[in-house]
Amino acid sequence: MEPIGVIYTNHLEASGTPIQPTAARESLGKIIIHKELESGLKDLDGFSHIILLYFFDQVRQSKLLVTPFLDDIERGVFATRAPARPNPIGLSIVQLIKIEDNQITFSGADMLNNTPLLDIKPYVPSFDQQQVERIGWLENSVKRLSATSDDGRFLKD
């Protein structure tokens, strides 16, 4: 798997970076897709939101047990969105603002500057939105999202 482009944001270090796009609505980002892949952006501008899949290239190591940002209890990594994963792949649903040539501007930037982008998919509520009945350990923690940011605990030394 090779990156299809690079995500540029104002987040130069993990500390203080929003931990989810909904807490980063005012945070703008820009994607530069490799020029030879530009034709793949055709018709993407018809969608208000897109799904970004990217590589957590600054993660220091994989962990199966992590203490997530919204909790102080160690959890299984697959029950979290922590970046210290066996395959450090991030997922963010962001608002598409504009596309110009091979550049995409979006809001909801919750990733570090110079993040390698693996894929883009259109967000389609009819496909992607689910009626959720439970959210596990996050039930009591999710209300702290807007007041919580990255503290660098998962990045390379």
Secondary structure, 3 states (H helix, E strand, C coil): CCCCEEEEECCCCCCCCECCHHHCCCCEEEEEECHHHHHHHCCHHHCCEEEEEEECCCECCCCCEECCCCCCCCEEHHHCCCCCCCCCEEEEEEEEEEEECCEEEEECCCCCCCEEEEEEEECCHHHHCCCCCCCHHHHHCHHHHHHCECCCCCECC
